[in-house]
Amino acid sequence: MILFQPPLSHPCLHRLFSCRRLDFKFSFAYDGTSEVLTHTLENAAVIQIGSPVCYQAAVNGHDGKKENRKMKIGWIGTGVMGASMAGHLQKVGHDLSVFSRTRKRAEGLIEKGGRWVDSPAGVAEQTEIVFTIVGFPEDVREVYLGPKGILSGKPACRIVVDMTTSQPSLARLIYDEAAKRGVESLDAPVSGGDIGARDAKLAIMVGGKKETFEKVLPLFQLMGPTLSYMGGPGSGQHTKACNQILVAGNMIGACEALLYASRQGLDMQQVIDIVGKGAAASWSINNLGPRIVRGDYAPGFFVEHFIKDMGIALAESAAAGFSLPGLALVQQLYIAVKAQGHGRSGTQALFLALQALNRAPNK
Ligand SMILES: NC(=O)c1ccc[n+]([C@@H]2O[C@H](COP(=O)([O-])OP(=O)(O)OC[C@H]3O[C@@H](n4cnc5c(N)ncnc54)[C@H](OP(=O)(O)O)[C@@H]3O)[C@@H](O)[C@H]2O)c1
């Protein structure tokens, strides 16, 4: 489904709209200048566009009359997620300046023309917009507010976008500190895992000013087809907390179901193949279940990052005065997974902790 909000009915907009199954093209006259934009969508997509005029202006530059402009983009954090996501921006020709804690993990982007810069402040001095996706809230704090952080000097960039899963309160602090320097800020965490990042199929949940979201929208669309503006600063992170509460439930369900299958002598893959197509289907069982069957506990999504995410949701709910007992139980189990040496394993390693709890043979 392709959804435009509000309808394409701006008075100065005459549109020609054609839609095929996998591609759509639209062209329209805007203040007398004809433009053509082409997007390729590999799958069905929901695209929410606040204003087609803003969208066009954001793609083509402030006057909305230039051809698709190649932008100077900064990217900080080139791990499992960041390297793939930045790669999608690079692929369409944007000029990339990169920084990450370990340079080696940025080599792939540098080989394809990315420019290495020595600090977050340096990245912000040389680019128009900076994206970040690092590990933990303390990393986000360092990258934005540290002595060599994005906001430490005189950033030339006009927009910063943090895509790390981090604290809503930190997102609001960065928003305020950025605003003092005339910089717009978005919190835009993602869902879809390593596969979603690689295949540009992420869901992106965004907090900040709506006008800023609209400016960044064409770049977000290069990373994923499912986008939603959720509200003011911190709203993207609150939405991601909801996402992680759901993932916690799905993970304990998937791992306990597979433990049950193995203990009852069923073929685990056969179980996934059937239950993964019914009402019990989830991303977890369909994508991580087969990794458990193969004994593949490589990340994916690190156990230690998931403990962090559940901790954020638990702290936010406690601060607001409500309890999430199911989430607290799953977080405790994951703390045990980490204690067993699997902090840098994928989240499917929960299966190992459950196996360890159940060493005794069936009665
Ligand atoms: N993987 C997933 O499936 C997934 C899905 C959705 C959201 N997320 C979230 O996305 C974020 C990144 O996840 P990931 O899986 O890509 O983790 P990752 O592979 O550890 O990537 C994080 C990258 O940021 C770098 N970094 C950390 N602190 C830094 C700092 N202070 N300055 C500069 N660079 C820094 C890390 O450097 P080093 O190379 O030195 O460690 C690493 O390259 C996390 O918040 C995670 O919760 C992950």
The ligand as an SDF file (V2000), in Angstrom:
LIG
                    3D

 48 52  0  0  0  0  0  0  0  0999 V2000
   21.6320   -5.2010   15.2370 N   0  0  0  0  0  0  0  0  0  0  0  0
   20.3160   -5.1090   15.2390 C   0  0  0  0  0  0  0  0  0  0  0  0
   19.6030   -6.0350   14.8630 O   0  0  0  0  0  0  0  0  0  0  0  0
   19.6630   -3.8150   15.6830 C   0  0  0  0  0  0  0  0  0  0  0  0
   18.3500   -3.5760   15.2710 C   0  0  0  0  0  0  0  0  0  0  0  0
   17.7360   -2.3940   15.6400 C   0  0  0  0  0  0  0  0  0  0  0  0
   18.4190   -1.4830   16.4320 C   0  0  0  0  0  0  0  0  0  0  0  0
   19.6850   -1.7500   16.8430 N   0  0  0  0  0  0  0  0  0  0  0  0
   20.3680   -0.7400   17.6860 C   0  0  0  0  0  0  0  0  0  0  0  0
   21.2430   -0.0250   16.8260 O   0  0  0  0  0  0  0  0  0  0  0  0
   22.4090    0.3340   17.5500 C   0  0  0  0  0  0  0  0  0  0  0  0
   23.6390   -0.2440   16.8330 C   0  0  0  0  0  0  0  0  0  0  0  0
   23.5250   -1.6450   16.7930 O   0  0  0  0  0  0  0  0  0  0  0  0
   24.5810   -2.5340   15.9800 P   0  0  0  0  0  0  0  0  0  0  0  0
   24.0250   -3.8930   16.0030 O   0  0  0  0  0  0  0  0  0  0  0  0
   24.9260   -1.8900   14.6980 O   0  0  0  0  0  0  0  0  0  0  0  0
   25.8120   -2.4500   16.9840 O   0  0  0  0  0  0  0  0  0  0  0  0
   27.3870   -2.4650   16.6550 P   0  0  0  0  0  0  0  0  0  0  0  0
   27.6730   -3.4560   15.5950 O   0  0  0  0  0  0  0  0  0  0  0  0
   28.1010   -2.5550   17.9710 O   0  0  0  0  0  0  0  0  0  0  0  0
   27.5950   -1.0030   16.0240 O   0  0  0  0  0  0  0  0  0  0  0  0
   27.7900    0.1620   16.7720 C   0  0  0  0  0  0  0  0  0  0  0  0
   28.9250    0.9170   16.1470 C   0  0  0  0  0  0  0  0  0  0  0  0
   29.0710    2.1850   16.8020 O   0  0  0  0  0  0  0  0  0  0  0  0
   30.4240    2.3440   17.1540 C   0  0  0  0  0  0  0  0  0  0  0  0
   30.5160    3.1660   18.3550 N   0  0  0  0  0  0  0  0  0  0  0  0
   30.1110    2.8550   19.6140 C   0  0  0  0  0  0  0  0  0  0  0  0
   30.3820    3.8760   20.4470 N   0  0  0  0  0  0  0  0  0  0  0  0
   30.9560    4.8260   19.7040 C   0  0  0  0  0  0  0  0  0  0  0  0
   31.4610    6.0990   19.9940 C   0  0  0  0  0  0  0  0  0  0  0  0
   31.4240    6.5990   21.2480 N   0  0  0  0  0  0  0  0  0  0  0  0
   32.0050    6.8260   18.9840 N   0  0  0  0  0  0  0  0  0  0  0  0
   32.0440    6.3300   17.7240 C   0  0  0  0  0  0  0  0  0  0  0  0
   31.5850    5.1170   17.3870 N   0  0  0  0  0  0  0  0  0  0  0  0
   31.0410    4.3800   18.3740 C   0  0  0  0  0  0  0  0  0  0  0  0
   30.9200    0.9470   17.4420 C   0  0  0  0  0  0  0  0  0  0  0  0
   32.3260    0.9160   17.4140 O   0  0  0  0  0  0  0  0  0  0  0  0
   33.1640   -0.4480   17.6580 P   0  0  0  0  0  0  0  0  0  0  0  0
   33.2510   -1.0730   16.3030 O   0  0  0  0  0  0  0  0  0  0  0  0
   34.4710    0.0080   18.2050 O   0  0  0  0  0  0  0  0  0  0  0  0
   32.3910   -1.2870   18.6460 O   0  0  0  0  0  0  0  0  0  0  0  0
   30.2610    0.1740   16.3260 C   0  0  0  0  0  0  0  0  0  0  0  0
   30.9840    0.2420   15.1160 O   0  0  0  0  0  0  0  0  0  0  0  0
   22.2190   -0.1890   18.9760 C   0  0  0  0  0  0  0  0  0  0  0  0
   21.7110    0.8270   19.7940 O   0  0  0  0  0  0  0  0  0  0  0  0
   21.2130   -1.3000   18.8050 C   0  0  0  0  0  0  0  0  0  0  0  0
   20.4590   -1.5000   19.9900 O   0  0  0  0  0  0  0  0  0  0  0  0
   20.3260   -2.8910   16.4610 C   0  0  0  0  0  0  0  0  0  0  0  0
  1  2  1  0
  2  3  2  0
  2  4  1  0
  4  5  1  0
  4 48  2  0
  5  6  2  0
  6  7  1  0
  7  8  2  0
  8  9  1  0
  8 48  1  0
  9 10  1  0
  9 46  1  0
 10 11  1  0
 11 12  1  0
 11 44  1  0
 12 13  1  0
 13 14  1  0
 14 15  2  0
 14 16  1  0
 14 17  1  0
 17 18  1  0
 18 19  2  0
 18 20  1  0
 18 21  1  0
 21 22  1  0
 22 23  1  0
 23 24  1  0
 23 42  1  0
 24 25  1  0
 25 26  1  0
 25 36  1  0
 26 27  1  0
 26 35  1  0
 27 28  2  0
 28 29  1  0
 29 30  1  0
 29 35  2  0
 30 31  1  0
 30 32  2  0
 32 33  1  0
 33 34  2  0
 34 35  1  0
 36 37  1  0
 36 42  1  0
 37 38  1  0
 38 39  2  0
 38 40  1  0
 38 41  1  0
 42 43  1  0
 44 45  1  0
 44 46  1  0
 46 47  1  0
M  CHG  2   8   1  16  -1
M  END
$$$$
